[in-house]
Amino acid sequence: MPSIIIDSGAAFFKQPALPEHEKEAAKRTAEGIAQAIQIMGTLAVGISPFDLTEGVEYLKQLATAKKLTPLSMNLYPNQGTDPIFRPYLVTQAGKLEIAVLGLTGNQPKNRNRHDFHVLPWQETLETVLKQVEEADMIILLSSANRRTNEEIAQKFDNIHIILQSGQHGNNLAPVNINNTLLCQTASRGKYLGLLQIDWNESKTWGEDTGDILQKEQDRLDRINWQIGRMQKRASTTELASNKQFQQLLQIKSESEQTVQMLKTNNDGRQKACIYRNSFIALETSLPEDKTIKAIVDESRREVNQIRRKAAQKRQRKQKGAISNTNRQTFPAALQQMVGWKACKECHPKQVNFYLQTNHSRAWQTLVAKNQQYNPECIACHVTLPTYDANKIQKENLLSDIPSELQGVGCETCHGPSRGHSERAETIAPTKPDQASCLRCHTEERDNNFDFSRKIKKVACPPS
């Protein structure tokens, strides 16, 4: 079956602006993503504002180095009259000529770049469509918002598919708007979207009458089976007054008429174009492609190394101020934490049990995967007074986490315990509940989490 692989955009960076200390690591991650996209045989990549995080020149260099084809009809330099990237490309899939167009969405309000600007789609789209109007199928890769994409679909019925991208979207089943399929796959590589198309000269989306006919025929067969079963169990006289049997006969007659109509239409009319959509969850249980895995592993190692060097540089600047022996130098929130070793002085039985759980080895799992400097992973593999992402970032709780807080320790469930360790008779530790666990065991990270079952694995033994 002829196929093409395309990416609608927002692939390379997770946010439109990066803090200075994260730029090198983010760029190395983008390089790994670009290499993987190229190896998968991706024909073209749409350009989202997120892909422009490090500017146009960086994206150009990345595309050239990894042999990618970025598309954008409305991304222009501040000096010049030609778009920065190709507006579209035309390719063959079997006997079909397919035009793939790129449209960049508006820049986020907090973005302040001066080397390019994004034109409104109203100024470019119609002109580009005229250039590809002879194509058998037109696909638009758009990072505009959904309302804009719906407006485009309503205005242009010769765009057959819009693949919309973004950083916060979920899987959305295709929606037919004015003969345009609006499609979206969840962000950040959690799913692949597979759209199988049966295309013909009508260029009109419709239902598969063959499938409908088969379903109706199956329904008719079930009705006939029910009628036959009742006829074996009762006489003709009894069935004549049986309301259920008479209803079945009526339904059978209607179904036979529907089957006959579908057969006539299926034979005598041009079929509409049909599609079958599916989302492929990229679960860890799926077999890994060795080439892609090697790219991912190498990228992770190098990114981890970059972040490790950045952390060491920060520590040298602080001249060793952050240390396990100088707690007053910790961020204020961490000063209320004591670590599991302090708990062991009064609760040896409970701490010995804790050391047998996976929670105690949470930090080591990051080290084994070269992710111990990844802020997205660290937060749920250490002991923090809060798991609110904004607060963690604002108070810089992860920059130099002390060793006694590495791992998911006692205070993850029972709260900061400096007060309890100093005045145990008056300050009691917090009792964990389901909300405590769900701060990290989200559906995205642990879609098989069952509090009532898993709490038994980590619940401390009684004193």
N, C-alpha and C positions, 0 to 999 in steps of 0.2 A: 504494500500500500504506500503510495507517495506521501511524504510527510515533510514538514518544515518545523524547525524549532526556533522560537522567538521569545524574547524577554521584554516585557512592557516597561521596565525601568525600576528605579529605586533599589538597585542591586548592591551598590558599592559602599555606601555610607548609611549610618542609622540616624543621623541627625544633620540638619542643615549648617551647623557651625560646631567646630570642635575646640575644646580648650587646648592651649598650646602643648601641654604635656602629653596629650593623647594623639596628636597628629601623626607622629611617626608610626605608632602601632596601628592606627586606623588605616593609613596608607598601605601598610604591608598586608593587612587583611583584605583591602580592596584588590590588591595585586593577585592574591590567592583566589579570590572570587572570580576575577576576570580570567585567570588562567583556566579555572574549572569550566566557566561558561564557554570558553573557546574550544576546549577539548570535547565538550558535549556536542559540538557542531552547531552552535547557535548562529542562525543566519543574521539576525539584527538585534540591536538593543535600543529600546526607547530611552530617552534622557529625561530624568526627573530632577527637580531642584535638589534632591538629596544627592544625586550623582555629581553635582557641581560644588560640593562642599569645599573642595580644595582648588576650585577654579577651573576655567576652561582649558588652560594650557596643560594642567596636570591630567585632565581627562583625555585630552588629545594624545599625550604621551602614553598613557595607559592603553588606549585603544590601539595605537600603533604598535606598541611592544607586544600586546597579546592578540593582535590581528583581529580586532573586533570591528563591527560596523555600527557605530552610533547613528541614530536617526533623530532629527529634530527640524521641523520646518519653520519654527518661530523663535529659535535661539540665535540672536544676532550679536556681533561685536559692537561696541559703542562707536568704533571707527570702521566704516565699511558698509557695503550695500548687499553683501552676500551672506546667507546663513552660515553659521560656523560649521555645522555638520550637514550631511546629505539630508534633504527633506524626505526622500523616499528611495526605495529600490524596487525593482521588478525582477521576479524570479519565476522559475518553472517548478511545478509540482505535478509530475505526470504530464498530462496534456494541457493542464491549466496554467494560464499566465496570472500570477498573483502579484499585486502591488502592496507593499508594506510601507506605511507612512508613520512618521514620528511627530508627536505633539507634546511639548513641554508645558507643564502646569505653571501656575503663578508662583513667584518666589514667596517664601514665608516673610511675614512682616519684620521679623528680627534679623533678616539677612541684609548685609550691607556690603555688597560687592560692586565693583565699578568697571569690570572688564567685559561685561556683557549685559544685555537686557532681553526680556521675553516679550514678544509681541502678542497682542490678543489674537485668539484663533480666528476671529472674524476677518483679520487682515491677511491671512495666509492660506487658510484651509481651502477655500473655494478655488483659488488659483492652482493649487497643487492637485486638487481632484480633477481639474480639467486636463492636466498633463497625463493622468493615468486612467482616464475614463474608458479606454479600450480594453483594460485588463478584465479578465474573467471574474476576478474576486478582488475586493479592496479591504485591507485590514489596517486599522488605525491603532498604533501603540500610544496610549494617552496617559499622562500623569496628571491631567486636570481632575478636578473633583467630580463626584458622581453627578451633581446637578448640571454641570457644564457638559459632561458626556451625554447626558440625556437630551440636553438642548441640541447638541450636535446631531444626535440620532434623529431627532424630530425634523431637523432642517434638511438633512442629506440622506435620502433613501438609497443612495448608491454606495454608501459605506456598509459593508456587509457584516463586519465584526469590529467591535471596539474592545481591545484588551486594556483595562485600566489598572494602573499600578498605584502603590502608596505604601507607607510604612505602618499604617494602623488598620489595614483592611482585613476582613475575613474572607473565607471562601463564599462566593456568591454564585448560585446557579445562573446560567445564562437567562437574560430577560430580552424578549423580542420587542423592540421599540421601533415602530415604523420600518420594519424589515431590516433592522440592525440588531445583531446579537450583542448585548452588553455583558461582558464577562470579567470576572476578577478572581484571582487566586490569592490566598492568604500570604502575607508578607513574610520576609526573613527566611525563606527557604524551607518552610515547614511542609509545604505541599507542592506537587506538580499538578498542573491542570492539563488534562488530555481532552481535546475536542476532536471527535471523529466526525467527518463531514461527507455526506453523499451529495455532490454538487452537480447541477445541470444547467442548461441554458435558460431556464426560467428565472434564475437568480432570485428566487423568492423562497423565504423560509416557510415551511409548513410542517404538518404532521405526516408521519410515515403511514400511508394508507395500508401498506402491506402488513405492518405491525398491528394496526388497528383491526384489520380483517382477521388476522390470526387470533387476536384476543377475543373477538366476537365469536369466531368459530369455536374456540375453546369453551366459551360461555354456553353456546348452543349445545355442545356435546354434554356438558354437565346437566343442562336442563333435560335433555333426552334421557340421560342416565336416571335422573330422579323420576321422570314419568314412567320409564320402564320398570323401575323398582316398585312403584305404587301399583302398576298394572298386574304385577305378579302377586301382590298381596291382597288385592280386592277385586270384586267382580265389576263388570261394566256398569251394572245398575247402581252399585254403591259409589262408584267414582263419578257417576252423573250428578250426584248430589253433594259431592265432596268439594268444598270451596277451594281448598288448597290445590287440588288437582286441576280444577277449572282455571285457576289463576296461572298455573304452570303452562297450561295449553295456550293461554293468551300471551304469556311471555315468550313461549316458543315461536308463536306466529310472528311476533314483533321482531324477534331475533333473526328469524329466517329472512324477513324483509330487509333487515339491516345488512346481513351477509350478502344478499343478492345485489343490493345497491352498491356496496363497497367493491364487489367483484366487477361490476359494470364500470365504476369510476376508475378502478385500478387498471382496467384493460384499455379504456377508451380515452383517458385524459393524460396530459403530461404530468408527471410526478413533481411535487414540490421538493425543494432542497431540504434535507433533513440532517439532524446532528444528534450525536450522543455525547454527553459530557460526563467526565468523572474527575475526581480529585484523588491523587495518589499521596497518601500520608507517608512522609519520609521517616518512618519509624526506625529506631535503632536495631530492631529485629530483622530489617531487610538486609539482604546480602550487599556488601559494599563493593563498589567498583574499585579495584586496586589502584588504578591510576589516579582517580579523584581522591581516594583516601590518602595517598602519598602527598598530594598537594595540600590537603587539609592539615595533615600532621606536620608537614614542614612549615606551613604558615603559622600554626599554633606555636611551634617551638621558637620560631623567630620573633613572633609578637611577644611571647612570654619573656624572651631575652631582652627585647627592647624595653619592656615595662620594668624588668628587674634592674636594668641599668639606670632607668629614670628614678626608681625608688632609692637606689644607692646614692645617686647624685643628690636627691633631696636630703637624705640623711647626712651626707657630708656637709651640705650647706648649713644644716641645723647643728653641726658639730656634736653629734651624738646626744642632742638634748632629749630625743625620744628614746627611752630605754625602760627596761622592765624594773629597774631599781629607782627610777625617778618618776613616780606616778603623777606628780603634780604637773609634769609636762604633757600628759595625755590630753586629748580633747576633753572638755568638761564632762560630757556624757560618759566617757570611758572611765573617769575617775571613780565612778560609783560601782565599777565591776571589780571582782576579786579573782575570778578564775576558779576552775574546778579543784586545783590543788589546795586552795584555802578551805574549800568545802570539806575536803577529806579529813581535816583535823577533828571535826565533830561528827561527820557522817561517813566513816570509812566503808561500812557495808554498802551504802548506796553508791558511793563513788567507785568502788570495785566492780559493782554491777554495771555502772555507766561505762567503764572502760572496756566492757565486752560488747558494747553496742556499736552499730555503724556510725552513730552520731559522733563518737569519740574519734573515729577515723576519717571524718569528713574532710579535714585539711589534707591528709595524706592522699586522698583520691584526687584532689586538685594538683598536687605536686606530681603524681604519677601521670597526669594528662597534660602537664605543662600549662596549667591554667591558674596557678597560685598568684598571678599578678593581674588576672582579668577581673576588673571591678564588677562585671555583671555576674560572675560566678562566686566571687569571694563572699559577698553579702550573706549567702545562705550556707556558707561552710565555716563561719566563724561565730563567735558569741558576741552579740551586740545588744545594747539596751533598747534598740528599736529596729524595725525592719521597714520603716517608711523610707522609700528610695530618695525622696527629696531631702529629708532630714539628714540621711546618711551622707549625701553629697554636700549639703550645705555645711555640715559640721566636720566634714573631711574625716570621717571615722575609719575609712579603709586605707588611708595612705600609708600608715605604718602600724598595722595591728600588732599588739604585743603577743609574744609566743603563748602566754597562758590563756589567751582568748582565741587561739587558733583551734578550730574544731567546734562542733556544736555542743557547748558545755552546759552545765547545770543551769546557768543563769539565762540561757535561751528560753527555757520553760518556766523558770521560777523568778525571773526578773533580777535586776541589779541587786547584789547582796552585800554591799559594804555595810549598809546599816544593820542588816541581820547579823553579820559576822561580829559586829561591835556591840550590839544590844539584842541578842537573840531572844531574851525573855520578853521584850516589848515589840520587836519588829519581826513579823512572820514572813516567810517567803510566799510568793504568789503561787497559786495552784494553776497548773496548765489546763487549757481547754482547747476545743477544736479550733477556735480562732487563732490561738498561738501557733498551731501547726500550719494553718492555711496561709500564713504569711509567706512561707517558703514552698509548701507543698501545693502550689497552684495547679490548676488543670493543665497549663502549658508545660510545667515541669514534671508533674506526676499525675497522669490521667487515670491512675489506678489507686488513688489514695482513699483509704477507708479508715476514718478516725477510730471507730470502735474496735477495729481489728489491729491496727498498727500501734495504738497507744499501749497495748499489752506488751509489745516488744521493747518498749523503752521505759515503761512505768517502774519507778524505783521500788525495791522491796521494802516492806515495813521495818521500822526500827526494832 
